[in-house]
């Protein structure tokens, strides 16, 4: 009879989430989420949850660890991934610059008005005098 080696084999019954939870980085992010969940914006919460999913944690497992519904976490992840929202100041500046320069009031005043009335049958006071 030969003896089997005990050791470096993966546990068959462990999920990837359970293995990922042993990682110290994962534990640090999770404790940050637990402590500051109420003080974070939804985008920040989504970014943190997204980091945990990159580290092989499942959304359902994270929801169980935090005591929050999985659908809430999925909404937060969607907010963090959306290009229109960014919690960083660089994102806000980028969106501001992307809008382009605003027209000054002088440029608007220099525009030549059209002869078409704003409403059907409505005439300006100068056109009524001309008739």
C-alpha positions in Angstrom: 0.0 0.0 0.0 1.2 3.4 -1.0 0.5 6.5 1.0 -1.1 9.5 -0.7 0.4 12.9 -0.4 -1.6 15.5 1.3 -0.9 19.0 0.3 -1.1 21.4 -2.6 -4.3 20.0 -4.2 -7.2 22.3 -4.7 -10.1 21.5 -2.6 -12.7 20.0 -4.8 -15.6 21.6 -3.0 -14.3 25.1 -2.9 -15.5 27.7 -5.3 -13.4 30.3 -7.0 -15.0 33.0 -4.8 -14.0 31.1 -1.6 -10.4 30.8 -2.9 -10.4 34.5 -3.8 -11.6 35.5 -0.3 -8.4 34.1 1.1 -6.4 36.8 -0.7 -5.3 39.7 1.6 -6.0 42.3 -1.1 -9.6 41.0 -1.5 -10.0 41.1 2.3 -8.8 44.7 2.4 -11.2 45.9 -0.3 -14.1 44.0 1.3 -13.4 45.6 4.7 -13.2 49.0 3.1 -16.6 48.4 1.5 -18.1 47.2 4.7 -16.9 50.2 6.7 -17.6 52.9 4.2 -20.6 51.7 2.2 -23.0 54.4 3.4 -20.4 57.2 2.8 -19.5 56.2 -0.7 -21.2 57.3 -3.9 -22.9 54.6 -6.0 -20.1 54.9 -8.6 -17.4 54.4 -5.9 -19.3 51.4 -4.6 -19.4 50.0 -8.1 -15.7 50.5 -8.7 -14.9 48.6 -5.5 -17.2 45.8 -6.3 -15.8 45.7 -9.8 -12.3 45.3 -8.4 -13.4 42.4 -6.3 -14.9 40.7 -9.4 -11.6 41.1 -11.2 -10.0 39.3 -8.3 -12.4 36.3 -9.1 -15.0 37.0 -6.5 -18.6 36.3 -7.5 -21.2 39.0 -7.3 -23.5 36.7 -5.3 -20.7 35.9 -2.9 -19.8 39.6 -2.5 -23.5 40.3 -1.9 -23.6 37.7 0.8 -20.5 39.0 2.5 -21.8 42.6 2.5 -25.4 41.7 3.3 -26.7 43.6 0.3 -28.9 42.3 -2.6 -27.0 41.1 -5.6 -29.1 43.3 -7.9 -28.0 46.4 -6.0 -24.4 45.4 -6.7 -25.1 44.8 -10.3 -26.6 48.2 -10.7 -23.6 49.8 -9.0 -21.2 47.9 -11.4 -23.3 49.2 -14.3 -22.9 52.7 -13.0 -19.2 52.3 -12.6 -18.8 50.9 -16.1 -20.9 53.6 -17.9 -18.9 56.2 -19.7 -21.1 59.1 -18.8 -20.3 58.9 -15.1 -16.9 59.2 -13.5 -16.3 60.0 -9.9 -12.8 61.3 -10.6 -12.0 64.9 -11.3 -10.2 64.0 -14.6 -13.5 62.5 -15.9 -15.4 65.7 -15.0 -12.9 67.9 -16.7 -12.9 65.6 -19.8 -16.7 65.8 -20.1 -16.6 69.6 -19.6 -14.0 70.0 -22.4 -15.9 67.6 -24.7 -18.9 69.9 -24.7 -17.0 72.5 -26.6 -16.9 76.3 -26.3 -20.2 78.1 -25.5 -21.4 80.8 -27.8 -21.1 84.3 -26.4 -24.2 86.6 -26.2 -22.6 88.8 -28.8 -22.4 86.0 -31.4 -26.1 85.2 -30.7 -27.1 88.8 -31.1 -25.1 89.0 -34.4 -27.2 86.2 -35.9 -29.5 87.3 -38.6 -33.1 86.6 -37.8 -35.1 84.6 -40.2 -38.2 85.9 -41.9 -40.3 82.9 -41.0 -42.6 83.5 -38.1 -42.3 81.5 -34.9 -45.9 80.4 -35.0 -48.2 79.9 -37.8 -50.0 83.2 -38.6 -47.9 85.2 -36.1 -46.2 88.2 -37.5 -43.6 90.5 -35.9 -44.7 94.0 -35.1 -42.4 95.5 -37.8 -44.0 93.2 -40.5 -47.5 94.2 -39.4 -46.7 97.8 -39.9 -45.3 97.1 -43.3 -48.6 95.5 -44.4 
